[in-house]
Amino acid sequence: MRSYYEGSEFDQTVGLAAGPWGTPDHAAGGSAGGKVKGNWERTIGLFRTSDSYIVQSRSWLPDSVGGVLWWGAHAAPYTLYVPFAAGMERLPACTLGTPAALDRSTLFWGVRYLYNYAQLKRDKMIGAINALQDSFHAKALQLQVEMDLKPANASSADGIYAAYAAQADAAVSAMASTADGLFFKYADGYVTEVTPGGGVKVTADDYPDWWLKAVGYQHGPPPVPKEPPRPHADSVEAAAA
Protein backbone atom coordinates (compact mmCIF):
# COMPACT_ATOMS: atom_id res chain seq x y z
CA MET A 1 0.00 0.00 0.00
CA ARG A 2 3.01 2.29 0.38
CA SER A 3 4.56 1.70 -3.04
CA TYR A 4 5.72 4.50 -5.31
CA TYR A 5 7.17 1.90 -7.68
CA GLU A 6 10.60 2.43 -6.15
CA GLY A 7 13.37 0.64 -8.00
CA SER A 8 11.32 0.15 -11.17
CA GLU A 9 11.26 2.13 -14.41
CA PHE A 10 8.15 3.87 -13.05
CA ASP A 11 9.84 5.05 -9.81
CA GLN A 12 8.15 8.32 -8.80
CA THR A 13 10.80 9.29 -6.25
CA VAL A 14 13.35 10.15 -8.94
CA GLY A 15 13.44 12.55 -11.85
CA LEU A 16 12.65 16.20 -12.40
CA ALA A 17 9.02 15.89 -11.24
CA ALA A 18 10.25 14.55 -7.89
CA GLY A 19 12.41 17.62 -7.40
CA PRO A 20 15.79 17.73 -5.67
CA TRP A 21 14.55 15.89 -2.58
CA GLY A 22 12.71 13.05 -4.28
CA THR A 23 9.05 13.59 -3.44
CA PRO A 24 6.52 11.51 -5.41
CA ASP A 25 3.57 13.43 -3.97
CA HIS A 26 1.87 15.91 -6.30
CA ALA A 27 -1.34 17.73 -5.47
CA ALA A 28 -4.01 17.37 -8.12
CA GLY A 29 -3.87 20.20 -10.58
CA GLY A 30 -2.56 21.08 -13.98
CA SER A 31 -2.16 23.99 -16.34
CA ALA A 32 -3.86 27.16 -15.09
CA GLY A 33 -4.98 28.02 -18.60
CA GLY A 34 -5.71 24.45 -19.57
CA LYS A 35 -3.19 24.54 -22.41
CA VAL A 36 -0.87 21.86 -21.03
CA LYS A 37 -2.63 18.49 -21.09
CA GLY A 38 -1.49 15.55 -18.98
CA ASN A 39 -1.63 13.83 -15.61
CA TRP A 40 0.56 12.87 -12.71
CA GLU A 41 1.23 9.16 -12.33
CA ARG A 42 -1.37 7.43 -10.11
CA THR A 43 0.79 5.50 -7.65
CA ILE A 44 -0.33 2.83 -5.18
CA GLY A 45 0.79 4.93 -2.23
CA LEU A 46 -1.23 8.14 -2.46
CA PHE A 47 -0.95 11.19 -0.23
CA ARG A 48 -4.64 12.14 -0.44
CA THR A 49 -5.88 8.78 0.89
CA SER A 50 -8.37 9.12 3.74
CA ASP A 51 -7.38 5.77 5.28
CA SER A 52 -6.37 2.21 4.39
CA TYR A 53 -6.59 -1.10 6.21
CA ILE A 54 -5.62 -4.76 6.30
CA VAL A 55 -8.02 -7.35 7.71
CA GLN A 56 -6.46 -10.31 9.50
CA SER A 57 -8.61 -13.38 10.20
CA ARG A 58 -7.32 -16.27 12.36
CA SER A 59 -9.90 -18.99 12.90
CA TRP A 60 -7.84 -20.94 15.44
CA LEU A 61 -8.12 -18.14 18.03
CA PRO A 62 -11.13 -16.84 19.96
CA ASP A 63 -13.22 -14.49 17.85
CA SER A 64 -12.48 -11.58 20.17
CA VAL A 65 -8.77 -11.56 19.32
CA GLY A 66 -8.60 -13.72 16.17
CA GLY A 67 -10.00 -11.00 13.93
CA VAL A 68 -7.84 -7.89 13.77
CA LEU A 69 -8.19 -4.75 11.68
CA TRP A 70 -4.86 -3.04 11.01
CA TRP A 71 -6.01 0.50 10.31
CA GLY A 72 -3.93 3.31 8.87
CA ALA A 73 -5.23 6.87 8.97
CA HIS A 74 -4.44 9.21 6.07
CA ALA A 75 -1.77 8.22 3.52
CA ALA A 76 -0.33 4.70 3.65
CA PRO A 77 3.29 5.72 2.89
CA TYR A 78 3.39 7.85 6.04
CA THR A 79 0.92 6.13 8.37
CA LEU A 80 1.32 3.79 11.32
CA TYR A 81 -0.97 0.78 10.99
CA VAL A 82 -2.77 0.42 14.30
CA PRO A 83 -4.35 -2.92 15.31
CA PHE A 84 -7.93 -3.13 16.56
CA ALA A 85 -9.31 -6.49 17.68
CA ALA A 86 -12.79 -7.75 16.81
CA GLY A 87 -13.61 -8.00 20.52
CA MET A 88 -13.46 -4.24 20.99
CA GLU A 89 -16.94 -2.84 21.49
CA ARG A 90 -15.85 0.74 20.81
CA LEU A 91 -12.90 2.63 19.34
CA PRO A 92 -10.66 5.24 20.99
CA ALA A 93 -11.26 8.92 20.34
CA CYS A 94 -7.97 9.22 18.44
CA THR A 95 -9.65 7.51 15.46
CA LEU A 96 -12.09 10.41 14.99
CA GLY A 97 -9.80 12.86 13.19
CA THR A 98 -11.15 14.46 10.00
CA PRO A 99 -9.93 17.07 7.48
CA ALA A 100 -12.63 19.41 8.80
CA ALA A 101 -10.79 20.40 11.99
CA LEU A 102 -7.12 20.26 12.99
CA ASP A 103 -6.76 17.97 15.99
CA ARG A 104 -3.27 16.73 16.85
CA SER A 105 -4.70 14.24 19.33
CA THR A 106 -5.92 12.10 16.42
CA LEU A 107 -4.20 9.55 14.22
CA PHE A 108 -5.31 11.31 11.04
CA TRP A 109 -3.60 14.56 11.93
CA GLY A 110 -0.57 12.78 13.33
CA VAL A 111 0.04 11.23 9.92
CA ARG A 112 -0.86 14.43 8.10
CA TYR A 113 1.82 16.34 9.98
CA LEU A 114 4.42 13.74 9.03
CA TYR A 115 3.38 13.86 5.39
CA ASN A 116 3.47 17.64 5.15
CA TYR A 117 6.82 17.97 6.92
CA ALA A 118 8.30 15.31 4.66
CA GLN A 119 7.58 17.43 1.59
CA LEU A 120 10.28 19.86 2.72
CA LYS A 121 13.06 17.27 2.20
CA ARG A 122 11.49 13.89 1.69
CA ASP A 123 14.60 11.90 0.85
CA LYS A 124 16.18 13.12 4.08
CA MET A 125 13.12 12.64 6.30
CA ILE A 126 11.61 9.41 5.01
CA GLY A 127 14.25 7.32 6.78
CA ALA A 128 13.09 8.59 10.18
CA ILE A 129 9.46 7.98 9.23
CA ASN A 130 10.20 4.44 8.03
CA ALA A 131 12.14 3.72 11.24
CA LEU A 132 9.14 4.89 13.28
CA GLN A 133 6.85 2.64 11.22
CA ASP A 134 9.11 -0.39 11.76
CA SER A 135 9.46 0.25 15.48
CA PHE A 136 5.74 0.77 16.04
CA HIS A 137 4.81 -2.27 13.96
CA ALA A 138 7.12 -4.46 16.05
CA LYS A 139 5.49 -3.18 19.25
CA ALA A 140 2.01 -3.73 17.80
CA LEU A 141 2.88 -7.32 16.88
CA GLN A 142 4.16 -7.92 20.41
CA LEU A 143 0.91 -6.57 21.86
CA GLN A 144 -1.03 -8.86 19.57
CA VAL A 145 0.97 -11.88 20.77
CA GLU A 146 0.29 -10.95 24.39
CA MET A 147 -3.43 -10.66 23.73
CA ASP A 148 -3.51 -13.91 21.72
CA LEU A 149 -1.94 -15.83 24.59
CA LYS A 150 -4.46 -14.70 27.17
CA PRO A 151 -7.04 -17.36 28.09
CA ALA A 152 -10.35 -16.79 26.36
CA ASN A 153 -12.11 -16.10 29.65
CA ALA A 154 -9.51 -13.44 30.51
CA SER A 155 -9.94 -11.51 27.27
CA SER A 156 -12.83 -9.31 28.32
CA ALA A 157 -14.11 -6.58 26.04
CA ASP A 158 -12.84 -3.92 28.45
CA GLY A 159 -9.41 -5.53 28.67
CA ILE A 160 -9.08 -5.81 24.92
CA TYR A 161 -10.21 -2.23 24.46
CA ALA A 162 -7.78 -0.89 27.07
CA ALA A 163 -4.78 -2.67 25.52
CA TYR A 164 -5.43 -1.74 21.91
CA ALA A 165 -6.64 1.78 22.68
CA ALA A 166 -3.42 2.44 24.60
CA GLN A 167 -1.46 1.27 21.57
CA ALA A 168 -3.38 3.68 19.33
CA ASP A 169 -2.77 6.59 21.69
CA ALA A 170 0.92 5.66 21.77
CA ALA A 171 0.97 5.91 17.97
CA VAL A 172 -0.36 9.48 18.15
CA SER A 173 2.33 10.43 20.67
CA ALA A 174 5.08 8.75 18.66
CA MET A 175 4.08 10.55 15.48
CA ALA A 176 3.90 13.91 17.24
CA SER A 177 7.37 13.41 18.70
CA THR A 178 8.80 12.38 15.33
CA ALA A 179 7.13 15.30 13.55
CA ASP A 180 8.48 17.79 16.08
CA GLY A 181 11.94 16.28 15.73
CA LEU A 182 11.81 16.58 11.94
CA PHE A 183 10.52 20.15 12.16
CA PHE A 184 13.39 21.14 14.45
CA LYS A 185 16.08 19.38 12.43
CA TYR A 186 14.99 20.61 8.99
CA ALA A 187 13.46 24.00 9.79
CA ASP A 188 13.79 26.55 6.95
CA GLY A 189 15.31 23.89 4.69
CA TYR A 190 18.56 23.67 6.63
CA VAL A 191 19.92 20.92 8.89
CA THR A 192 20.06 21.85 12.56
CA GLU A 193 22.03 19.81 15.07
CA VAL A 194 22.62 20.39 18.77
CA THR A 195 26.32 20.14 19.58
CA PRO A 196 27.67 18.38 22.72
CA GLY A 197 28.26 21.75 24.37
CA GLY A 198 24.65 22.79 23.96
CA GLY A 199 25.23 24.98 20.94
CA VAL A 200 23.58 24.73 17.56
CA LYS A 201 25.19 23.76 14.28
CA VAL A 202 23.29 24.74 11.13
CA THR A 203 24.34 23.49 7.71
CA ALA A 204 22.83 23.42 4.23
CA ASP A 205 22.37 20.32 2.08
CA ASP A 206 23.79 20.59 -1.42
CA TYR A 207 21.29 20.28 -4.25
CA PRO A 208 21.93 17.48 -6.76
CA ASP A 209 24.00 18.63 -9.76
CA TRP A 210 21.50 17.20 -12.26
CA TRP A 211 18.68 19.22 -10.73
CA LEU A 212 20.68 22.46 -10.59
CA LYS A 213 21.45 22.10 -14.30
CA ALA A 214 17.84 21.25 -15.13
CA VAL A 215 16.52 24.42 -13.48
CA GLY A 216 19.21 26.69 -14.95
CA TYR A 217 21.12 27.36 -11.73
CA GLN A 218 24.31 27.87 -13.72
CA HIS A 219 22.70 30.81 -15.53
CA GLY A 220 21.72 32.62 -12.36
CA PRO A 221 23.10 36.00 -11.22
CA PRO A 222 26.85 36.16 -10.53
CA PRO A 223 28.19 36.04 -6.98
CA VAL A 224 28.03 39.29 -5.02
CA PRO A 225 31.35 41.09 -5.68
CA LYS A 226 33.71 41.34 -2.78
CA GLU A 227 34.01 44.79 -1.28
CA PRO A 228 37.56 46.16 -1.57
CA PRO A 229 39.38 46.38 1.77
CA ARG A 230 39.06 49.65 3.60
CA PRO A 231 42.26 51.42 4.63
CA HIS A 232 43.10 51.34 8.33
CA ALA A 233 42.59 54.62 10.21
CA ASP A 234 46.34 54.95 10.93
CA SER A 235 47.11 54.63 7.22
CA VAL A 236 44.61 57.37 6.39
CA GLU A 237 46.17 59.74 8.93
CA ALA A 238 49.69 58.98 7.65
CA ALA A 239 48.69 59.70 4.07
CA ALA A 240 47.14 63.00 5.11
CA ALA A 241 50.31 64.06 6.97
Secondary structure, 3 states (H helix, E strand, C coil): CCCCCCCCCCCCCCCHHHCCCCCCCCCCCCCCCCCCCCCCCCCCCCCCCCEEEEEEECCCCCHHHHEEEEEEECCCCCCCCEEEECCCCCCCHHHHCECCECCCCCHHHHHHHHHHHHCCCHHHHHHHHHHHHHHHHHHHHHHHHHHHCCCHHHCCHHHHHHHHHHHHHHHHHHHHHHHHHHHHHCHHHCEEEECCCCCEEEECCCCCHHHHHHCCHHHCCCCCCCCCCCCCHHHHHHHHC
